[in-house]
Amino acid sequence: MPKYSPSPAYRDQAPYKLGVLLVNSGTPDSLTPGGVRNFLRRLLRDRRTIEVSRAIWCWILYFIILPLRPVKVVPKYRRVWTPAGSPLLVISRELGAALEAHLTATRGEPVAVELGMLYSSPSVATGLAALRERGAQHIVVLPLFPQYSGSTTAAAYDQVGKALRDWRFLPELRYVNDYHVDPSYIEALAAEVARQRTAEPLGEHLLFSFHGIPASYCANGDPYERKCQATARAVASRLGLADAAWSVSFQSRVGTARWVGPYTTPTVEALARKGVRYLDVVCPGFAVDCLETIDEIGVEAAEDFHKAGGTKLRYLSALNAAPSHLSALAGIIGRHARQLP
């Protein structure tokens, strides 16, 4: 017999409180090889992340990646770790708290916002349970992945469905598929890029760097690449940039398989060799800053650019908990909430 979770916080009376579940990818729970290993194990065991034969992949994962990679990755996390923990978790929590206050104030009624991580704590199941205990019976699920991909957004859908499988009373749900060209999101991105670029001498080129995925995923129907391109075009247009003043690349490639390109490291090196001395890089696929933005772009890509002859690579930070980000997300949530009972 299935085990059903009790739901004592539900009340059979209106109005029922709106809840929002923010979903992000995840991060190590501790700055240790064991903490990194547990995170990588959860991430890389997900069939949404790695779409290859389980027998082959599990051998690679358990006998090559997990024994070796955590020790190499810990120093990278150490460079970005804060006194409060991983920046991805810290800023995601800040965003959630600020968004709850913003939504409650603008809607004139209590709105509960909780965070769920796909591959670390707090889990998606924990976030949903917290919303239930706070009385939310109408829930908007907002994966913090502006550009849809089966490897991220669909993984969030999977985990929400799994978490609700044993609930006796199910909430009304609305899923935000993506918001890659939502006008308020594009406006927030463009405004933040413009603000940061005017803080110092304007870079000669603006590079949009997105997290990569294997090219085979897109060949099999994943719309991620074209959605990334659409986001970059929309922001560049809003900023009034000439075609030669911006470009797109994809970062974080691992393994030997072909991934969506062009890759970020060769791109920044090529730009330096072409004579670009000051390069600005923005990562619109990341709602909040994390290892892949702060270290991979702000440190490693900057070093590659300098070695290839460039003077300075400046990473333009993510929207994080900026007021424009709160307004954009609140608008997206509001439109979906109106379609709930």
C-alpha positions as CSV (number, residue, x, y, z in Angstrom):
1,M,0.0,0.0,0.0
2,P,1.3,3.5,-0.8
3,K,2.2,5.7,2.2
4,Y,0.4,9.0,2.1
5,S,1.8,12.1,3.8
6,P,-0.6,13.9,6.1
7,S,-1.5,17.5,5.3
8,P,-2.6,19.1,8.5
9,A,-1.8,22.6,7.4
10,Y,-4.5,22.5,4.7
11,R,-7.7,24.3,5.6
12,D,-11.0,23.8,3.7
13,Q,-11.7,27.4,3.4
14,A,-11.0,30.2,0.9
15,P,-8.9,32.1,0.0
16,Y,-6.2,29.5,-0.3
17,K,-2.7,30.9,-0.1
18,L,-0.6,31.1,-3.3
19,G,2.7,29.3,-3.1
20,V,5.8,29.5,-5.4
21,L,8.4,26.8,-5.6
22,L,11.7,28.2,-7.0
23,V,13.9,25.4,-8.4
24,N,17.6,25.6,-8.9
25,S,20.2,23.0,-9.8
26,G,22.1,22.4,-6.6
27,T,25.5,22.7,-5.0
28,P,27.7,20.8,-2.6
29,D,26.4,20.8,0.9
30,S,29.9,21.1,2.3
31,L,33.3,22.3,1.1
32,T,34.8,18.8,1.3
33,P,35.6,16.0,-1.3
34,G,32.7,14.1,0.2
35,G,30.3,17.0,-0.2
36,V,31.3,17.5,-3.8
37,R,31.1,13.7,-4.4
38,N,27.6,13.5,-3.1
39,F,26.5,16.4,-5.3
40,L,28.1,15.0,-8.4
41,R,26.6,11.6,-7.8
42,R,23.1,13.0,-7.6
43,L,23.6,15.2,-10.6
44,L,25.3,12.7,-12.9
45,R,23.0,9.8,-12.0
46,D,20.0,11.7,-13.3
47,R,19.0,10.4,-16.7
48,R,18.0,13.9,-17.7
49,T,21.6,15.0,-17.2
50,I,23.3,12.1,-18.9
51,E,21.5,10.3,-21.7
52,V,23.7,7.3,-22.3
53,S,23.5,3.6,-21.5
54,R,23.3,3.2,-17.8
55,A,25.7,0.2,-17.7
56,I,28.4,2.1,-19.4
57,W,27.8,5.4,-17.7
58,C,27.6,3.9,-14.1
59,W,31.0,2.3,-14.6
60,I,32.5,5.6,-15.7
61,L,30.7,7.5,-12.9
62,Y,31.6,5.2,-10.0
63,F,35.1,4.1,-11.1
64,I,36.5,7.2,-12.8
65,I,34.6,10.4,-12.1
66,L,33.5,10.1,-8.5
67,P,36.9,8.8,-7.2
68,L,38.9,11.5,-9.1
69,R,37.0,14.6,-9.8
70,P,35.9,15.8,-6.3
71,V,39.5,16.4,-5.3
72,K,40.1,18.5,-8.4
73,V,36.8,20.5,-8.0
74,V,37.1,21.4,-4.3
75,P,39.8,24.1,-4.9
76,K,37.4,25.7,-7.4
77,Y,34.6,25.8,-4.9
78,R,37.0,27.1,-2.2
79,R,37.6,30.2,-4.4
80,V,33.9,31.1,-4.5
81,W,32.7,29.8,-1.1
82,T,31.4,32.4,1.3
83,P,31.2,32.4,5.1
84,A,27.5,31.5,4.7
85,G,28.2,28.7,2.2
86,S,27.9,28.1,-1.5
87,P,27.0,31.3,-3.4
88,L,24.4,29.4,-5.4
89,L,22.5,28.4,-2.3
90,V,23.0,31.7,-0.4
91,I,21.9,33.9,-3.3
92,S,19.0,31.6,-4.2
93,R,17.7,31.9,-0.6
94,E,18.1,35.7,-0.8
95,L,16.2,35.7,-4.0
96,G,13.4,33.6,-2.5
97,A,13.0,35.8,0.6
98,A,13.1,39.0,-1.4
99,L,10.6,37.6,-3.9
100,E,8.2,36.5,-1.2
101,A,8.2,40.0,0.3
102,H,7.8,41.6,-3.1
103,L,4.9,39.3,-4.1
104,T,3.1,39.7,-0.7
105,A,3.4,43.5,-0.9
106,T,2.4,43.9,-4.6
107,R,-0.5,41.3,-4.5
108,G,-1.9,42.5,-1.1
109,E,-2.1,39.0,0.2
110,P,0.3,36.5,1.7
111,V,2.4,34.5,-0.8
112,A,4.7,31.7,0.3
113,V,7.9,31.2,-1.6
114,E,10.2,28.2,-1.0
115,L,13.3,26.9,-2.6
116,G,14.0,23.4,-3.9
117,M,17.3,22.1,-5.3
118,L,17.5,19.3,-7.8
119,Y,20.7,17.7,-6.5
120,S,21.3,19.1,-3.0
121,S,19.5,20.5,0.0
122,P,16.9,21.7,0.4
123,S,15.4,19.2,-2.0
124,V,12.4,19.8,-4.3
125,A,10.4,17.5,-2.0
126,T,11.4,19.6,1.0
127,G,10.4,22.8,-0.7
128,L,7.0,21.4,-1.6
129,A,6.4,20.1,1.9
130,A,7.2,23.5,3.3
131,L,4.6,25.1,1.0
132,R,2.1,22.6,2.1
133,E,2.7,23.3,5.8
134,R,2.3,27.0,5.1
135,G,-1.1,26.3,3.6
136,A,-0.4,26.8,-0.1
137,Q,-2.9,24.9,-2.2
138,H,-2.2,26.8,-5.5
139,I,1.4,26.4,-6.4
140,V,3.5,28.0,-9.3
141,V,6.6,26.0,-10.0
142,L,9.3,28.3,-11.4
143,P,12.5,26.6,-12.4
144,L,15.3,29.2,-12.4
145,F,16.4,28.2,-15.9
146,P,15.3,31.0,-18.3
147,Q,16.0,28.8,-21.3
148,Y,14.1,25.5,-21.3
149,S,16.2,22.3,-21.6
150,G,15.3,18.7,-20.9
151,S,18.4,18.5,-18.8
152,T,17.2,21.2,-16.3
153,T,13.6,22.2,-16.6
154,A,12.3,18.8,-17.4
155,A,14.3,17.4,-14.4
156,A,12.4,19.9,-12.2
157,Y,9.1,18.5,-13.6
158,D,10.3,15.0,-12.9
159,Q,11.1,15.7,-9.3
160,V,7.9,17.6,-8.6
161,G,5.9,14.7,-9.9
162,K,7.9,12.2,-7.8
163,A,7.5,14.3,-4.7
164,L,3.8,14.6,-5.0
165,R,3.2,10.9,-5.9
166,D,2.4,10.0,-2.3
167,W,0.4,13.0,-1.3
168,R,-3.2,12.4,-0.5
169,F,-4.4,15.9,-1.3
170,L,-2.7,17.5,-4.4
171,P,-2.3,21.2,-4.9
172,E,-3.3,23.0,-8.1
173,L,-0.1,23.4,-10.1
174,R,1.2,25.7,-12.8
175,Y,4.6,25.1,-14.3
176,V,6.6,27.9,-15.8
177,N,8.1,26.3,-18.9
178,D,10.7,29.0,-19.5
179,Y,11.0,32.8,-19.9
180,H,13.8,33.2,-22.3
181,V,12.3,36.2,-24.2
182,D,9.9,37.4,-21.6
183,P,9.9,41.2,-22.1
184,S,10.4,42.0,-18.4
185,Y,13.3,39.5,-18.1
186,I,14.9,40.9,-21.2
187,E,14.5,44.4,-19.9
188,A,16.0,43.4,-16.6
189,L,19.0,41.7,-18.2
190,A,19.6,44.6,-20.6
191,A,19.3,47.2,-17.8
192,E,21.7,45.3,-15.6
193,V,24.2,44.7,-18.4
194,A,24.1,48.4,-19.3
195,R,24.5,49.5,-15.6
196,Q,27.6,47.3,-15.1
197,R,29.2,48.2,-18.4
198,T,29.0,51.9,-17.6
199,A,30.6,51.4,-14.2
200,E,34.0,51.0,-16.0
201,P,35.2,51.7,-19.5
202,L,32.9,49.9,-21.9
203,G,34.2,46.6,-23.1
204,E,34.9,46.4,-26.9
205,H,32.8,43.2,-27.2
206,L,30.0,41.6,-25.3
207,L,30.0,37.8,-25.1
208,F,26.9,35.9,-24.0
209,S,28.1,32.7,-22.4
210,F,25.5,30.0,-21.7
211,H,25.9,26.6,-20.0
212,G,26.5,24.0,-22.7
213,I,24.7,20.6,-23.3
214,P,25.7,17.8,-25.6
215,A,24.9,18.5,-29.2
216,S,23.0,15.2,-29.5
217,Y,20.3,16.5,-27.1
218,C,19.5,19.4,-29.4
219,A,19.7,17.0,-32.4
220,N,17.0,14.9,-30.7
221,G,14.7,17.9,-30.2
222,D,15.9,19.9,-27.2
223,P,15.2,23.6,-28.0
224,Y,17.8,24.9,-25.6
225,E,20.3,26.2,-28.1
226,R,17.9,28.2,-30.1
227,K,16.3,29.7,-26.9
228,C,19.8,30.8,-25.8
229,Q,20.4,32.4,-29.2
230,A,17.0,34.2,-28.9
231,T,17.8,35.5,-25.5
232,A,21.1,36.9,-26.6
233,R,19.5,38.5,-29.7
234,A,16.8,40.1,-27.7
235,V,19.2,41.6,-25.1
236,A,21.6,42.8,-27.8
237,S,18.7,44.4,-29.7
238,R,17.5,46.1,-26.5
239,L,21.0,47.5,-25.9
240,G,21.3,48.6,-29.5
241,L,24.4,46.6,-30.2
242,A,25.8,46.1,-33.8
243,D,26.1,42.5,-34.9
244,A,29.9,42.7,-34.7
245,A,29.8,43.9,-31.1
246,W,28.4,40.7,-29.5
247,S,28.5,37.0,-29.9
248,V,27.3,33.8,-28.2
249,S,29.3,30.8,-26.7
250,F,28.7,27.8,-24.5
251,Q,30.7,26.9,-21.4
252,S,31.2,24.0,-18.9
253,R,31.8,21.3,-21.5
254,V,33.0,18.0,-20.0
255,G,34.1,14.7,-21.7
256,T,34.9,14.0,-25.3
257,A,31.5,14.1,-26.9
258,R,30.6,17.1,-29.1
259,W,28.6,19.8,-27.2
260,V,26.7,22.8,-28.5
261,G,29.2,25.4,-29.6
262,P,31.1,27.5,-30.1
263,Y,32.9,26.8,-26.8
264,T,33.6,29.7,-24.5
265,T,37.3,29.1,-23.9
266,P,38.4,29.0,-27.6
267,T,36.0,32.0,-28.2
268,V,37.6,34.3,-25.6
269,E,41.1,33.3,-26.9
270,A,40.1,34.0,-30.5
271,L,38.6,37.4,-29.5
272,A,41.9,38.3,-27.8
273,R,43.9,37.2,-30.9
274,K,41.7,39.3,-33.1
275,G,42.6,42.4,-31.1
276,V,39.9,42.7,-28.5
277,R,41.6,44.1,-25.4
278,Y,38.6,44.6,-23.1
279,L,35.9,41.9,-23.1
280,D,32.7,41.8,-21.2
281,V,31.0,38.5,-20.5
282,V,27.4,37.9,-19.3
283,C,25.8,34.6,-18.5
284,P,22.0,34.9,-19.0
285,G,21.3,31.3,-18.4
286,F,22.2,31.6,-14.7
287,A,19.6,33.3,-12.6
288,V,22.0,33.7,-9.7
289,D,25.8,33.6,-9.5
290,C,27.6,30.3,-8.8
291,L,30.8,28.4,-9.5
292,E,30.2,28.4,-13.3
293,T,30.0,32.2,-13.4
294,I,32.2,33.5,-10.6
295,D,35.1,31.1,-11.1
296,E,34.7,29.6,-14.6
297,I,34.2,32.9,-16.2
298,G,35.5,35.5,-13.7
299,V,38.7,33.6,-13.0
300,E,39.5,30.8,-15.5
301,A,38.1,32.5,-18.7
302,A,39.7,35.8,-17.6
303,E,43.1,34.0,-17.3
304,D,42.7,32.4,-20.8
305,F,41.8,35.7,-22.3
306,H,44.8,37.4,-20.8
307,K,47.2,34.6,-21.9
308,A,45.9,35.0,-25.4
309,G,46.8,38.7,-25.5
310,G,43.7,40.4,-24.0
311,T,44.0,43.1,-21.3
312,K,40.9,42.4,-19.2
313,L,37.9,40.2,-19.2
314,R,35.1,41.5,-17.0
315,Y,32.4,39.2,-15.8
316,L,29.0,41.0,-15.5
317,S,27.2,39.4,-12.6
318,A,23.8,37.7,-12.8
319,L,20.6,39.3,-11.9
320,N,20.6,37.7,-8.4
321,A,18.2,39.5,-6.1
322,A,18.2,42.8,-8.0
323,P,14.9,44.7,-7.9
324,S,14.5,44.4,-11.6
325,H,14.8,40.6,-11.3
326,L,12.2,40.5,-8.6
327,S,9.8,42.5,-10.8
328,A,10.4,40.3,-13.8
329,L,9.8,37.1,-11.9
330,A,6.8,38.5,-10.1
331,G,5.2,39.4,-13.4
332,I,5.9,35.9,-14.7
333,I,4.4,34.3,-11.6
334,G,1.4,36.6,-11.6
335,R,0.5,35.6,-15.2
336,H,0.6,32.0,-14.3
337,A,-1.2,32.5,-11.0
338,R,-4.1,34.1,-12.8
339,Q,-4.7,30.7,-14.6
340,L,-5.1,29.0,-11.2
341,P,-8.6,28.7,-9.7
